[in-house]
Amino acid sequence: MSKFFSEKYSSLTPYTPGEQPKDAQYIKLNTNESPFPPTEKAVSCAAEAAERLNLYPDPECFLLTSRLADILGVDREEVLLTNGSDEILNFAFMAYCDDAHPAAFADITYGFYKVFAELNRVPYEIIPLSDDLTIRSDDYIGINKTIFIANPNAPTGIALTLSEIERIVESNPDNIVVIDEAYVDFGGESAVPLIKKYDNLLVTQTFSKSRSMAGARLGFGVGCKELIRDLNTVKYSTNPYNINMMTMAAGIGILEDEETVRERCKTICENRTYTADALTTLGFECIPSSTNFIFARHPHLDGETVYLKLKEAGILVRHFTTERIKDYNRITIGTREQMEALVTAMIGILGELLYK
């Protein structure tokens, strides 16, 4: 870093995205993207909007917000669109965390929580997962901190029940509870209906996974009107035009294709079952997943070796070096053909390393 870089960020360790190598063509199963392209309606709406890029986009995202609110069954004033769900998570750290309101999140979860806490210079508590890598809801009951929970969790894929989420929210009435539902469309149960009952609940979601718009960067938060006003204060103090015109239009288009989105989620869940069953037959341990990925390990191979061997075979998965999960790999669910290629590669790797 340069000599001009502020000392307040000198110890900051940034988030590390999944690798995007340019040296070869890979089957990408490492960043939890959808294997499906955006729908034709989303693409055509974005192309039409491209002709108006000389103009600023609507800072209120009025039409997109209204249509999304209708689908979610909430009021327009209870929804805020953001530049990916990462932006609204950062807004939540900015708005609801300080020395008097420290953050709390799991030790094994979305890595950006710790980055956002340190970026915004707020104290935080890391709460360990249980031995079976589940979030213990009892650990969050009445802790009087701003709580961030990914549900289903990443990278494990395990979901809490809605009743467990409600217990946490209800027991912390003086603190915000943020439920990050990036993967909820693949088997989780959304907490969005609870925002009508609790004024301290913020639910975040994304268009990146189930709606095939990772490259467009579109996320949103749902909460009571007062919370959304808080977050709009942060938004309008940073970047009022946070959603570009083409992304906004694509979002409107894909909301008109909800049946297609649901069918694609169903296909991904079917491919997830196929992959988990196949890997289990090969001796892998797969954590039951409610997401578009599988967290798997083999009892006789370390995770890094499997990751590197798959990369040699032209398949990318995500490996983490954290001690508790270093034997696992996170495998995004793609098309059936991609998952068959993964299984075939795994058979070859096991034959080379274990049965030669």
C-alpha positions, -999 to 999 in steps of 0.1 A, spaced: 0 0 0 11 36 -5 23 59 22 -9 79 18 -33 50 27 -52 59 59 -38 41 90 -74 33 100 -75 8 72 -39 -5 74 -49 -38 91 -80 -44 69 -81 -78 52 -104 -75 22 -129 -101 11 -115 -126 -14 -139 -135 -43 -139 -168 -59 -111 -171 -84 -117 -162 -120 -87 -177 -139 -81 -166 -175 -55 -193 -184 -80 -219 -196 -117 -228 -201 -131 -242 -169 -164 -256 -157 -171 -229 -130 -186 -244 -99 -168 -221 -75 -189 -189 -72 -225 -201 -68 -236 -185 -101 -267 -198 -119 -259 -221 -149 -288 -204 -167 -286 -171 -186 -310 -143 -177 -344 -148 -193 -351 -134 -227 -374 -108 -212 -347 -96 -189 -322 -93 -217 -346 -75 -240 -355 -50 -213 -318 -43 -205 -311 -38 -243 -339 -13 -246 -327 5 -215 -292 7 -231 -305 33 -255 -312 57 -227 -278 55 -209 -273 92 -215 -298 97 -187 -295 91 -150 -315 61 -137 -345 66 -114 -329 68 -79 -361 55 -63 -362 25 -86 -400 31 -84 -413 5 -110 -389 -23 -100 -395 -17 -63 -432 -17 -68 -432 -50 -88 -409 -67 -63 -430 -55 -34 -461 -71 -50 -443 -104 -54 -431 -103 -18 -464 -93 -4 -451 -61 13 -455 -24 7 -432 -5 -17 -419 15 13 -407 -17 29 -383 -26 1 -349 -10 -8 -330 -20 -40 -292 -20 -38 -261 -27 -58 -260 -64 -50 -270 -76 -15 -234 -68 -4 -244 -31 -5 -274 -34 18 -254 -55 42 -228 -28 43 -256 -2 48 -268 -23 78 -233 -22 94 -231 15 88 -266 22 102 -270 -2 130 -235 -10 144 -213 11 166 -195 9 200 -228 7 218 -243 -18 193 -215 -43 183 -221 -69 156 -224 -106 160 -221 -134 134 -209 -170 131 -173 -181 127 -181 -201 96 -204 -179 74 -203 -153 46 -168 -138 48 -179 -102 41 -195 -98 75 -161 -96 92 -148 -73 64 -177 -49 68 -173 -48 106 -137 -40 103 -142 -15 74 -168 4 95 -146 0 126 -173 -15 148 -166 -42 174 -179 -76 168 -184 -110 184 -177 -142 165 -200 -171 176 -188 -206 167 -210 -230 149 -217 -263 166 -196 -293 159 -219 -304 131 -215 -269 115 -250 -258 124 -259 -224 138 -272 -228 173 -302 -204 177 -298 -204 215 -264 -187 211 -282 -156 197 -310 -154 221 -311 -121 240 -274 -112 232 -282 -75 227 -260 -71 196 -267 -64 159 -270 -99 146 -261 -111 110 -272 -146 101 -270 -161 66 -300 -184 62 -293 -208 46 -258 -204 58 -228 -203 35 -206 -222 29 -223 -250 47 -258 -248 30 -276 -255 63 -308 -236 71 -325 -226 103 -362 -229 106 -384 -199 105 -394 -205 141 -357 -204 152 -353 -171 133 -383 -157 150 -370 -167 185 -338 -148 178 -356 -117 165 -381 -116 193 -354 -120 220 -334 -90 208 -360 -63 206 -335 -34 211 -312 -46 183 -315 -51 146 -314 -87 133 -303 -91 97 -312 -123 79 -292 -127 47 -313 -149 24 -291 -150 -7 -299 -187 -12 -334 -190 2 -350 -198 -32 -333 -233 -32 -350 -248 -1 -350 -222 27 -380 -206 43 -380 -168 40 -384 -145 70 -399 -117 49 -435 -123 64 -421 -115 98 -412 -79 90 -449 -71 96 -446 -84 131 -411 -72 142 -397 -37 137 -361 -49 143 -359 -74 114 -341 -67 81 -342 -94 55 -318 -92 25 -319 -111 -7 -303 -110 -42 -310 -115 -79 -276 -131 -84 -285 -167 -77 -320 -178 -85 -326 -150 -110 -294 -154 -130 -282 -118 -125 -249 -121 -107 -232 -99 -134 -259 -72 -131 -254 -66 -93 -289 -63 -79 -299 -70 -43 -325 -57 -19 -336 -55 17 -370 -58 32 -380 -43 66 -405 -20 83 -408 14 67 -387 31 95 -358 7 88 -360 14 50 -360 51 57 -328 46 78 -311 27 50 -322 53 24 -305 79 45 -273 60 41 -279 53 4 -286 89 -4 -255 99 15 -233 76 -5 -247 69 -40 -283 79 -49 -280 63 -83 -268 30 -70 -288 8 -95 -278 14 -131 -305 17 -158 -298 -16 -175 -297 -36 -143 -330 -19 -132 -346 -28 -165 -333 -64 -164 -347 -68 -129 -381 -56 -141 -380 -81 -170 -370 -111 -149 -398 -104 -124 -422 -110 -153 -407 -145 -157 -412 -158 -122 -425 -191 -134 -392 -196 -154 -372 -187 -123 -391 -213 -102 -386 -240 -128 -349 -233 -129 -346 -235 -91 -364 -268 -93 -339 -281 -118 -310 -270 -97 -324 -287 -67 -328 -319 -88 -292 -316 -99 -282 -310 -63 -298 -343 -53 -282 -362 -82 -247 -348 -73 -250 -354 -35 -262 -390 -42 -234 -396 -66 -207 -382 -44 -220 -401 -14 -218 -433 -34 -181 -424 -40 -175 -421 -3 -179 -384 2 -197 -368 31 -222 -342 19 -239 -318 43 -276 -317 35 -280 -284 16 -308 -259 12 -288 -239 -14 -275 -241 -49 -242 -257 -37 -230 -287 -18 -204 -287 10 -185 -320 7 -154 -338 20 -139 -372 16 -127 -390 48 -94 -401 31 -85 -370 11 -77 -335 22 -98 -307 7 -70 -289 -10 -59 -320 -29 -94 -326 -42 -97 -289 -52 -63 -289 -70 -70 -322 -88 -104 -309 -100 -87 -277 -113 -62 -299 -132 -93 -316 -147 -108 -282 -158 -133 -279 -130 -133 -251 -104 -147 -255 -69 -142 -233 -38 -118 -244 -12 -114 -226 21 -83 -227 43 -100 -221 76 -90 -249 100 -125 -261 108 -135 -265 71 -103 -271 53 -112 -307 44 -144 -295 26 -150 -281 -8 -180 -260 -18 -194 -272 -51 -219 -250 -70 -247 -269 -87 -247 -264 -124 -264 -282 -153 -268 -319 -153 -240 -322 -179 -216 -301 -157 -224 -322 -126 -219 -355 -146 -185 -341 -156 -177 -334 -119 -187 -369 -109 -166 -384 -137 -136 -363 -126 -141 -374 -90 -140 -410 -100 -107 -404 -118 -92 -386 -89 -102 -413 -64 -88 -439 -88 -55 -420 -90 -51 -413 -53 -68 -441 -35 -71 -471 -57 -41 -471 -79 
